[in-house]
Amino acid sequence: MTKRLKFLVAVFSSATVNALILLYL
């Protein structure tokens, strides 16, 4: 459960970073 939650957080944070990069390009 904890490992899955950590995975979801990593995916969400990477998606947020990708969105910010796309906004600034």
PyMOL Python script that loads the backbone (N, CA, C, O; Angstrom):
from pymol import cmd

cmd.read_pdbstr("""\
ATOM      1  N   MET A   1       0.844  -1.203   0.000  1.00  0.00           N
ATOM      2  CA  MET A   1       0.000   0.000   0.000  1.00  0.00           C
ATOM      3  C   MET A   1       0.874   1.247   0.000  1.00  0.00           C
ATOM      4  O   MET A   1       0.658   2.165  -0.791  1.00  0.00           O
ATOM      5  N   THR A   2       1.865   1.275   0.892  1.00  0.00           N
ATOM      6  CA  THR A   2       2.745   2.441   0.960  1.00  0.00           C
ATOM      7  C   THR A   2       3.549   2.584  -0.332  1.00  0.00           C
ATOM      8  O   THR A   2       3.755   3.690  -0.834  1.00  0.00           O
ATOM      9  N   LYS A   3       4.002   1.437  -0.862  1.00  0.00           N
ATOM     10  CA  LYS A   3       4.786   1.480  -2.100  1.00  0.00           C
ATOM     11  C   LYS A   3       3.936   2.003  -3.257  1.00  0.00           C
ATOM     12  O   LYS A   3       4.412   2.772  -4.092  1.00  0.00           O
ATOM     13  N   ARG A   4       2.660   1.573  -3.295  1.00  0.00           N
ATOM     14  CA  ARG A   4       1.756   2.044  -4.348  1.00  0.00           C
ATOM     15  C   ARG A   4       1.507   3.544  -4.204  1.00  0.00           C
ATOM     16  O   ARG A   4       1.477   4.274  -5.195  1.00  0.00           O
ATOM     17  N   LEU A   5       1.329   3.994  -2.968  1.00  0.00           N
ATOM     18  CA  LEU A   5       1.070   5.416  -2.736  1.00  0.00           C
ATOM     19  C   LEU A   5       2.274   6.245  -3.156  1.00  0.00           C
ATOM     20  O   LEU A   5       2.129   7.300  -3.774  1.00  0.00           O
ATOM     21  N   LYS A   6       3.473   5.755  -2.811  1.00  0.00           N
ATOM     22  CA  LYS A   6       4.696   6.465  -3.189  1.00  0.00           C
ATOM     23  C   LYS A   6       4.827   6.529  -4.711  1.00  0.00           C
ATOM     24  O   LYS A   6       5.275   7.537  -5.258  1.00  0.00           O
ATOM     25  N   PHE A   7       4.431   5.439  -5.397  1.00  0.00           N
ATOM     26  CA  PHE A   7       4.472   5.404  -6.858  1.00  0.00           C
ATOM     27  C   PHE A   7       3.513   6.434  -7.443  1.00  0.00           C
ATOM     28  O   PHE A   7       3.856   7.144  -8.389  1.00  0.00           O
ATOM     29  N   LEU A   8       2.301   6.513  -6.872  1.00  0.00           N
ATOM     30  CA  LEU A   8       1.320   7.480  -7.375  1.00  0.00           C
ATOM     31  C   LEU A   8       1.814   8.907  -7.177  1.00  0.00           C
ATOM     32  O   LEU A   8       1.622   9.761  -8.044  1.00  0.00           O
ATOM     33  N   VAL A   9       2.445   9.164  -6.044  1.00  0.00           N
ATOM     34  CA  VAL A   9       2.975  10.510  -5.787  1.00  0.00           C
ATOM     35  C   VAL A   9       4.074  10.847  -6.789  1.00  0.00           C
ATOM     36  O   VAL A   9       4.147  11.971  -7.285  1.00  0.00           O
ATOM     37  N   ALA A  10       4.933   9.862  -7.086  1.00  0.00           N
ATOM     38  CA  ALA A  10       6.021  10.099  -8.047  1.00  0.00           C
ATOM     39  C   ALA A  10       5.461  10.390  -9.432  1.00  0.00           C
ATOM     40  O   ALA A  10       5.941  11.289 -10.122  1.00  0.00           O
ATOM     41  N   VAL A  11       4.447   9.633  -9.840  1.00  0.00           N
ATOM     42  CA  VAL A  11       3.827   9.847 -11.158  1.00  0.00           C
ATOM     43  C   VAL A  11       3.161  11.219 -11.215  1.00  0.00           C
ATOM     44  O   VAL A  11       3.283  11.937 -12.207  1.00  0.00           O
ATOM     45  N   PHE A  12       2.454  11.575 -10.142  1.00  0.00           N
ATOM     46  CA  PHE A  12       1.757  12.859 -10.111  1.00  0.00           C
ATOM     47  C   PHE A  12       2.749  14.024 -10.153  1.00  0.00           C
ATOM     48  O   PHE A  12       2.530  15.005 -10.864  1.00  0.00           O
ATOM     49  N   SER A  13       3.842  13.913  -9.390  1.00  0.00           N
ATOM     50  CA  SER A  13       4.824  14.999  -9.358  1.00  0.00           C
ATOM     51  C   SER A  13       5.529  15.121 -10.712  1.00  0.00           C
ATOM     52  O   SER A  13       5.796  16.233 -11.166  1.00  0.00           O
ATOM     53  N   SER A  14       5.833  13.998 -11.358  1.00  0.00           N
ATOM     54  CA  SER A  14       6.504  14.057 -12.659  1.00  0.00           C
ATOM     55  C   SER A  14       5.560  14.652 -13.701  1.00  0.00           C
ATOM     56  O   SER A  14       5.994  15.400 -14.577  1.00  0.00           O
ATOM     57  N   ALA A  15       4.267  14.321 -13.609  1.00  0.00           N
ATOM     58  CA  ALA A  15       3.289  14.886 -14.541  1.00  0.00           C
ATOM     59  C   ALA A  15       3.170  16.390 -14.330  1.00  0.00           C
ATOM     60  O   ALA A  15       3.034  17.144 -15.293  1.00  0.00           O
ATOM     61  N   THR A  16       3.221  16.831 -13.073  1.00  0.00           N
ATOM     62  CA  THR A  16       3.146  18.260 -12.776  1.00  0.00           C
ATOM     63  C   THR A  16       4.358  18.991 -13.340  1.00  0.00           C
ATOM     64  O   THR A  16       4.231  20.077 -13.905  1.00  0.00           O
ATOM     65  N   VAL A  17       5.543  18.384 -13.184  1.00  0.00           N
ATOM     66  CA  VAL A  17       6.768  18.980 -13.715  1.00  0.00           C
ATOM     67  C   VAL A  17       6.683  19.069 -15.239  1.00  0.00           C
ATOM     68  O   VAL A  17       7.069  20.080 -15.825  1.00  0.00           O
ATOM     69  N   ASN A  18       6.180  18.016 -15.878  1.00  0.00           N
ATOM     70  CA  ASN A  18       6.047  18.032 -17.338  1.00  0.00           C
ATOM     71  C   ASN A  18       5.094  19.136 -17.778  1.00  0.00           C
ATOM     72  O   ASN A  18       5.347  19.809 -18.778  1.00  0.00           O
ATOM     73  N   ALA A  19       3.998  19.331 -17.043  1.00  0.00           N
ATOM     74  CA  ALA A  19       3.035  20.375 -17.380  1.00  0.00           C
ATOM     75  C   ALA A  19       3.675  21.757 -17.245  1.00  0.00           C
ATOM     76  O   ALA A  19       3.460  22.629 -18.088  1.00  0.00           O
ATOM     77  N   LEU A  20       4.460  21.956 -16.188  1.00  0.00           N
ATOM     78  CA  LEU A  20       5.121  23.246 -15.998  1.00  0.00           C
ATOM     79  C   LEU A  20       6.131  23.510 -17.113  1.00  0.00           C
ATOM     80  O   LEU A  20       6.238  24.633 -17.606  1.00  0.00           O
ATOM     81  N   ILE A  21       6.874  22.471 -17.510  1.00  0.00           N
ATOM     82  CA  ILE A  21       7.853  22.623 -18.588  1.00  0.00           C
ATOM     83  C   ILE A  21       7.140  22.992 -19.891  1.00  0.00           C
ATOM     84  O   ILE A  21       7.605  23.854 -20.636  1.00  0.00           O
ATOM     85  N   LEU A  22       6.011  22.334 -20.158  1.00  0.00           N
ATOM     86  CA  LEU A  22       5.261  22.635 -21.380  1.00  0.00           C
ATOM     87  C   LEU A  22       4.734  24.068 -21.343  1.00  0.00           C
ATOM     88  O   LEU A  22       4.699  24.741 -22.373  1.00  0.00           O
ATOM     89  N   LEU A  23       4.324  24.540 -20.158  1.00  0.00           N
ATOM     90  CA  LEU A  23       3.824  25.908 -20.049  1.00  0.00           C
ATOM     91  C   LEU A  23       4.931  26.921 -20.332  1.00  0.00           C
ATOM     92  O   LEU A  23       4.686  27.969 -20.929  1.00  0.00           O
ATOM     93  N   TYR A  24       6.161  26.597 -19.894  1.00  0.00           N
ATOM     94  CA  TYR A  24       7.251  27.557 -20.061  1.00  0.00           C
ATOM     95  C   TYR A  24       7.910  27.473 -21.426  1.00  0.00           C
ATOM     96  O   TYR A  24       8.629  28.396 -21.809  1.00  0.00           O
ATOM     97  N   LEU A  25       7.689  26.387 -22.183  1.00  0.00           N
ATOM     98  CA  LEU A  25       8.312  26.291 -23.517  1.00  0.00           C
ATOM     99  C   LEU A  25       7.577  27.159 -24.523  1.00  0.00           C
ATOM    100  O   LEU A  25       7.957  27.204 -25.693  1.00  0.00           O
TER     101      LEU A  25
END
""", "prot")
cmd.dss("prot")
cmd.show_as("cartoon", "prot")
cmd.util.cbc("prot")
cmd.orient("prot")
